[in-house]
Amino acid sequence: MKTIICAVDYSTYSATALQYAYSYSKLLDAKLIVINVFEYPTVWNSDVPKPNFGEFNQTASEEYKAFLRNFCIKTLGKQAYEEATIELVTLHDLTVKESILNYAEKINPLLIITGARGMHKMKEFVLGSTTNDLIAEARQPILAIPKHHSFFALNNAVYATALELQDIEAIKRISERCIGDKTTLHIVHITTKLTEELSNKIETFKNKLQEELTACKWTFTILKGKSRAEELQKYLNMNETDMLIMRERSAFSAIRELWEEDFVRTMERKAMLPLLSIPTN
């Protein structure tokens, strides 16, 4: 059975992510695992309950899991929570990022869902965004959900490609596992200059797409502009996009000069819709 992890920290962002994860797991007929990482010492969010435990023993673990259960019930509603296939997991001892990554390695989920921003500002200043860290290091896809974004449908998903062969593999996996039968996958490439060499590369890439993508609805579009992020944002706004999909690229990618190293994380900050980041490895 497909499995989805949703990591929460009790913030408003993670409540939105949990609501999205609940609906998305139903679309994909997947089991939902909701996890929370207990850090100590920790800088608490103002919304986070402050349990009075010393050692994180079995009793404390169950008490902390009760907080997580109550958060899920409050966020989803009691009936939806009880009817769904949801497993609750509390982790501790390590940093949030390491705990999530280690747990994901054990169960190999389809993807990990998190709020696009959920960490306390002081912690984000000290440690950096957990979501950005996961995008950079996770071996599983990361789906970042912006604040107050509700799941209505997944009719249109946009995949921003750098025309690499690895994109073909990623697109095929996504079409088979991460989107519904009714979803149209819009594949786009953004360039600042259309050369003859690039035109040949585009034609080769499109032909490969036609060979590989036989089981889903898809389109292919070339966008041209000075700013890739701005051109992509305009395209997303014009096409009623439900999800943006990108592949996280290595810092040592051979096409680094043409496709910014931090483009995925730039869009995570700019986009006001869910961003699914596919790992390079």
Secondary structure, DSSP 4 states (H G I P E B T S, - for coil): --EEEEE--SSHHHHHHHHHHHHHHHHHT-EEEEEEEE-SS----TTS-----SS--HHHHHHHHHHHHHHHHHHH-HHHHHHS-EEEEEEESS-HHHHHHHHHHHH--SEEEEESS-S-HHHHHHH--HHHHHHHH-SS-EEEE-TT-------EEEEE--S-HHHHHHHHHHHHHTS-TT-EEEEEEEES---HHHHHHHHHHHHHHHHH--SSEEEEEEEE-S-HHHHHHHHHHHTT-SEEEEE---TT-TTTTTS-TTHHHHHHHH-SS-EEEEP--
